[in-house]
Amino acid sequence: MLQLHFLGCVRIRSMTSTAILERPSKAAGSADPAHPDRRGPLRPAQLAPTRARLPGRVVAWLAQLSDMGGLLAAALLLNRAAGVSAAFAAAAALATLLALSLMNAYGFGRREGPKLHLARAGIALALGTGGAFLALAPVTPLAALTAGLQAWIPVAGTVLLTTHLGWWCGVQTWRRNGRLTPNIVVVGATGAAERLIAAALKSREVNILGVFDDRAARRPKDLRGVPVLGGSEALLGHRVLPYVDRIVITVPAKAGDRIRQLVERLRVLPNEIVLLLDGADPAAEAEAIDRIADVPLARISGPPSDHGKALAKRAQDLAVGALALLLAAPVMAAIAVAIRLDSPGPALFRQRRHGFNNEEIVVWKFRSMRVEAADATASRQITADDDRVTRVGRFIRRTSLDELPQILNVLKGEMSLVGPRPHAVGMKTGDVESARLVAEYAHRHRMKPGMTGWAAINGSRGPVDTPELVRRRVALDVEYIERQSFWFDLYIMAMTIPCLLGDSEAVR
């Protein structure tokens, strides 16, 4: 499933994923002692998975909201406590907010130090306050305006100094730990790729982690210091993929067959793909590079509707998840005690599963099998009357109570309350890895995995031990991703318990 947008460059949002990924290293951001030059000049000190990325547009929105709340609170306080005219206080607050936006005080440019940023905010405060003063001068006594001005400037100035210094420090921290600046890899060691790297080195608004090129005999060791890490086949299984926001294909504009082959080969990845055609119109190439490598903070990472939906889903996860944990805590404690009394071993079982964008996460469950028979890789899926399952395990699996510890995964941001169920890394259907049975299997990794989902309430629960069951689950997961919304998630949550209670035949 590809979505093409002709906006100076071609964006290809692929919804599929590679079947097998190398296990991501916890030290993925650290230098390789054997190859200290393989990091390159555009790789951050730390690599954060894409699910932990903070979209710049959202950061800018939140900074604006904090200013709005702070300035309106200051206006209300001055009106109540100091007798400042309500009209002047409100006008000064709103005019200052407008001036802050016009002064680009929410850009947080990489080269902008704290003094310059605070100076920008101070100028916006002066312009907004002055504009409010002049606008109200014809209809308000001068003494009242002067008193309001003298009270407003120090209070509003303190609010802006505090909020903007805090946001500036936060942005620097997020940039250092890899959570704010998007990561890309380039396919094709071409002139366009070199120009893109040069623009990124100049702007520092994007991290280029490496270059991949299929021309083994002619590919260089690096491009402007960015290492060439192999061909496109090496990219398919590279451990850096869970940290990559987008893949940029830079190939000659006339190489139509090569472009089609690369797109077809890479479309199995869950990452976004962008075409930057080498040798195309210079103006179009410059515009495309500007879009990729010099994105101001307020415009990072896609359309605002996607950010709003993601923010609403995360807020839903935190609010409902925290409430669910509070209500479920006594039940979880009782289950843990019952498991310990029923069979030797720990109450909890952990398993590595694929999360968003193929990131490997550790998912927690209550242990339902005997310790010596536990299957962390799901090489043998559960069956009816499975002899590995304990007495307590049969009950908690039948009622899905074994999944309750995953609330902790939700609160950590690794999972969502609603989404495709996470499958174990290397899970097999018969003797074949499940991911190899369906071309669209990795559509599921374009969204965080969930505790429940559209597939679960439509009967696709438990093992997927035939190719037909794998295909049905993938189809339902893809349908959910295409329909996902705040209200659809609430509907699925509401339907989960009655579906589980009414389905005693499913093997779980």
Secondary structure, DSSP 8 states (H G I E B T S, - for coil): ---EEESSSEEEE-----S------TTTTS-BTTBGGGS-TT--SS---GGG---HHHHHHHHHHHHHHHHHHHHHHHHHHS---HHHHHHHHHHHHHHHHHTTTT---TT--HHHHHHHHHHHHHHHHHHHHHHHTTTS-HHHHHHHHHHHHHHHHHHHHHHHHHHHHHHHHHHHTTSSS-EEEEES-SHHHHHHHHHHHHH--SEEEEEE-S-TTT--SEETTEEB---HHHHHT-TTGGG-SEEEE--BTT-HHHHHHHHHHHTTSSSEEEE--BTS-HHHHHHHHHHHH---GGG-SS-HHHHHHHHHHHHHHHHHHHHHHHHHHHHHHHHHHHHHHHSSS-SEEEEEEE-GGG-EEEEEEE--B-GGG--TT-SS---TT-TTB-HHHHHHHHTTGGGTTHHHHHHHTSSEEESS---BTT-EETTEEGGGS-TTGGGGGGS--EEE-HHHHTT--S---SHHHHHHHHHHHHHHHHH--HHHHHHHHHHHHHHHHT--SS--
